[in-house]
């Protein structure tokens, strides 16, 4: 999976979590609020784990660009990453 695909998946999960929270309309729908928070937290954890510089391993931040802000390496957004087993 490429970094761009991971970023898009994070954004989709984040928007789904927000939509679930916004659907929470009454006192009886506490389950929806909990589900929305769980989805939001999962999306944020995936963001912190996935969106990292392949060279130095630092988190790319909220506004990742073409180059890593820490080490200056060009970020390969459309290159598939190899799995280390």
Buried (B, 14 or more C-beta within 10 A) or exposed (E): EEBEEBBEBBEEBBEBBBEBBEEBEEEEBEEBEEBBBEBBEBBBEBBEEBBBBBBEEEBBEEEBEEEBBBEEEEBEEEEEEEEEE
